[in-house]
Amino acid sequence: MATPTDITTGAQTVTTTGPVTPTTGLSVATNAGDYTLAIEVTNLTAGATARIQIEDTTNAFTGVNALAVWDITGQVESGSQSIKNTWRKYQLPDSKFDVSSGAIRVNVTQLNGSSPSLTLHAWIEQ
């Protein structure tokens, strides 16, 4: 079984757009080999929409590449359901894995609705 490494600091709840903790990202400069990126959403306010990006960089996120993008529409109810999306290495040919100064993070670039709230967790399986 693959060993998971958190991209986010466990499950994070956000109510505005922006990078998800840790905002400085996770170094992937020495991550060679096959991998799977995963995001699980365990809560999204009814009627809300969200765009979640996994971004990578080689310059501390001064410039970013939207590596994987996921658009979802609520409602996801905490405790009763969750939704998960995964991307394999072969689906992300321009990733900064195993590249000097390579790092990834999760960024919520859109979060719309009436008092929207989104809870998510992202990790790498390698």
N, C-alpha and C positions, 0 to 999 in steps of 0.2 A: 504494500500500500504506500502511496505517496505521502511524504511528510509535508504538512501544511505550515506555511509561514505567513503570519498576518501582514497585510498591507495596511489595513486600518487597525487601530488599537481596539480590538474586539468589536462588538456591535456599537455603532455610533448613531445617535439621533441628531438630525439636523433640521433646522426650521428656516434656514436661508441658504442661498447658493454660496459656493466656495469650496476650497479644498477641505477634505475630511481629515481629522486627526489620525496620524501625524501629518501636518501640512508640509513638512520637509521631505516626506517620502521615505521610501525604503530602497537602500542600495541593492542593485542587481548586477553590479559591475563584475562580480565573480560567479554569477549564476549561469553555468554552461549546461547544456543538455536539454532534454525535453521538459516541458512544464505545461500546466494548466492554470489560467487565471480564473478566479471564481468570485462572484458577488451574490450575496443572498440578501433579499429585502424581506424583513419581518414585519414592517409596518409602513403604511402609507395612508394618509388621510383620505377619506371618501371624497371623490371628485377631483383629487389632486393629480397633477402630472409631474414627472421628474425626468430629467436627462442626467445620466450618470456616465462619467468618462473615467477610464483608466488612462492616465497620461504618463508618458515617459520623457526623459530629458538626459542630457549630459552636461547641463550648465546650471544646476540647482534651481530649475524651473523658471529661469529667466526667459527661456523659450521652451515651449512644450509641443509634443506630438500627441494628438488624440489617438491613442493606441487602440482602444475598444470603446464603443459608445452603446449605451442601452437606454431606450426610451420606455417608460412605463406609465400606466394610468391607474389611479387608485380605484378601488380600495383594497388594501392588504391589511387584514386584521391581525393584530398581535395575538399570539397564542393559538390561533386556529388554522393559520395557513402561512406559508411563505413562498416566495418565488426565487428561483436561482437561475443564473446564466453563467455559462463557462465559455472560455476561448482557449484553444490549444495553440501551441507554438507555431504550427504550420499555417494557422489562420492570421498570424501577426508577423509577417516577414520583415517589417521594418523596426522591430523592437530593439531597445537598447540593452537587452540582456547580454551579459558577457562583453560589454563595451566599457572602456575606461570612463569613470564618473557616471555610469548609467544608474538611473533611479526611476522608480515609479511611485505614483500616488493616485488616490481617488479624488475626483472633483465633481461636485454637483453643479452643473452649469445652468440648469433650469429647475425651478421648483415653484409651481403655480397652483393656485386654488385658494380657498378660504381658510386662513390659518394653517397652511400645510405643514406636515411633519413627516419625516422619512427616517426610518431606522434601517441601517444596512451594515453588513460586515463583508470585507473583501480579503482574499488570501491567495497565495500561490501554492499549488501542489507540485512538488518536484521529486 
